[in-house]
Amino acid sequence: MSTTTTKTQTIELRLYVAGQTPKSLAAFANLKRICETHLAGQYRIEVIDLLKTPQLAAGDQILAVPTLVRRLLEPIKKIIGDLSNEERVLVGLDVQPVTA
């Protein structure tokens, strides 16, 4: 039995990192896994490397990396860290876990 959601708005996520550090790579891998599990087809991830474009940090007031920012769907939400705690990420993004 499948359920369809009427909510098809794409969630826009920005992941701010500083180079290809283990923590940055872990944050991206964790985010991708969480999104594929809970938001399949309903998300877009933009990775911003602040070593290449440091001026972009000011727009979202980034003080630490890695930081995840949910841009679309008000209010804007931020999560700092490697995103390894799936429950914390889901709560931070206001996403309900998928229940079987």
N, C-alpha and C positions, 0 to 999 in steps of 0.2 A: 504494500500500500504506500503510495507516495503522496506527499503533501506539497501543494504549490503555495507560494507566498505571493501576495499581491504587491509586496514591497520589493520593487526591482531597482530601486535607486542604488547606484554604485557608490560604495564607500571609498573615498579618496584618502590614501594613507601616504605620509611622507616619512621616510626613515632617514634621519640625519646621522651620518657616520663620519669618522676621521680616518680615511684610508682603509686598507684591507686588514685590519687587526683581527685577531681571533674573536674578540668580543663583538665587533661589527659584523663579522661573518656569521657568528652564532645568532645574533639578533635577526639578521635577514632570514636565515634558515628557519628559525623558530616562528617568525612572522609568517613566512610563506606556508609553513605546515599548518599553523592555526587558521589562516585564511582559507586554505584549501579544504580544511575539515569543516569549518563553520560558516564560511561565506563564499563557497564555490560559485564562481561566475559573477559575484556581486562586489568585487573590490578591484582597486588599482593601486599598485605600490610604486612610488617614485623614490628612488634612493638618491640622496644628496650627499656627496662627499665634500665636507667642509674644507678639506685640504686643497681641493680644486676651486671651490666657489665659496669662500668664507663669508662673503657679503650676504649670502642667503640666510645665515644664522640669525640676523637681526629681525627679519620678517616674522619669524615664529618665536622669537625670543629664546633661542636655544642656548642653554648654559652648560650642558653636559652632553656627551655622546656615548653610546648611541641613544637617540631620543626618537620615539615614534610620535607623530602628530596625525590625528584624524582631522582632516581638513573639511570634508563634506559631511554633512549631518551636524547641525548645530547642537550643543556648543562644541567648540574645538576642544579636543582632549589631547593630553600629552602623557606618555609613559616613558620613563627613563630606565635604561638597563638593557640586558641581553634578551629580554622577553622570554626567558625560560620558564616562568611561572604562568602556565596557560590560563589558569583561572583568573589571575590578576589582570592579564591582558584582556580577556573577555569582559571582565567587569569594567576595566578602564575604557574599553571601546563601546560599552553598552550593547554587547552582543550576547544573546542568550545561547548557552551551549546546546548543541544538537542532542536530542534525546531519542534513543532508539525505541 
